[in-house]
């Protein structure tokens, strides 16, 4: 998401809309690529990645306090994208975990 934030900063003039639009696909890719043993981390790590990536394009000024207020404002104004991406990652992780549990139970039933 930091890379996506940098791309949005360079190509789209720090557009938070474009950043938010790109967040759910990246969240889905994260939930698909994570190891099966770490499935619980996908819905936890995705909001952290959103916050880390929005920092360069949040638009704060005036030192650390201004940057922090810009970050908080961007997170609060674009929480819908954050919730949508987190929900996508959680649903994909949940389905993947259910499939893994089903595969573990299948050999037991056959025996």
Secondary structure, 3 states (H helix, E strand, C coil): CHHHHHHHHHHCCCCHHHHHHHHHHHHHHHHHHCCHHHHHHHHHHHHHHHHHHHHHHCCCCCHHHHHHHHHHHHHHHCHHHHHHHHHHHHHHHHHHHHHHHHHHHHHHHHC
